[in-house]
Amino acid sequence: MAEPESTVINTDVKQKDPNKALVIAVTTRAIFNLEEEHKLYLEKGKEEYTRHQQANQDKPLPPGTAFAFIQAVQYVNEKLLESNPAEKDLFDILVLSNNSPESGVRIINSAKHYGLEISKFCFVSDEDSTQYLKSHGVKLFLSADRTDVCNALRRGVSAALVFQQEVQAPSTLLRVVFDGDAVLFSDETDQVFREQGLEGALQYERVMEAVPMGEGPLKAFAMHLGKMRKKFSQEKSPIRTYLVTARSGRDMGIRAIKTLREWGLAIDEAFFMDGAPKGPILAQIQPHIFFDDGLHNIQGAQNMGVPSAWVPSCC
């Protein structure tokens, strides 16, 4: 497919095959801290914002919430290529921006300053920029705009909302934490809980114990991540994945484990919190990103300095 006119290809980075790569699209406000610039845009308009960006085009933007995550997937690529120089199953990162290419020069320069291997910078003026995700083969979309995330989820693309926060830089080993219901799995049990309470949900899980749960919005991304992880031995893998769920291990954990087994999705560690706060265990794991559908869990993770991404179930 021909590249849209608004796409700037980074010739300093070897382009990946989108049919084989795990393509991640991040917006500029997810990967860089543009809160001051965004405030300027809202208060004084696009022209003033553009002038500001052009005047500061050689001043690198500070890292945003998803910055360390992108660095970590870049590290995984390095390890994959060390193992097999002909490897095609790599992470491919593109930046999606509502900037014009002219005001977007600062974005490109910032990526180069930090050594980020961004393959493409897509500058789009359409109100719904997510219409370009499928054409680029995007498997995960991270944005600081809820409307964008909801539009992506409606298009069948794994997506999550990133909030700007101070992040404690974890190790280079890529650590990804998934919630269970409404993230990896469907929200079927959550619906039963809302309608029938805890006893109803427990009864439902007992009846359905042998039946795998439906797919959640991030299953496709998790499966591709798991496929990449299998290329390494467990001891040498640069990828670690975790399930941290509010389910109890005694009453509701069995179906979750059986579902993962049925999918062939290996998880390094699973924590069944039985409703306890997730923040303390997340602080121990120190993930590069934590996906959850509960805003209270996101807030608890943020309080611990854990980079978090909300998967809205009610767009």
Disulfide bonds with the S-S distance in Angstrom:
Cys150-Cys315 2.14
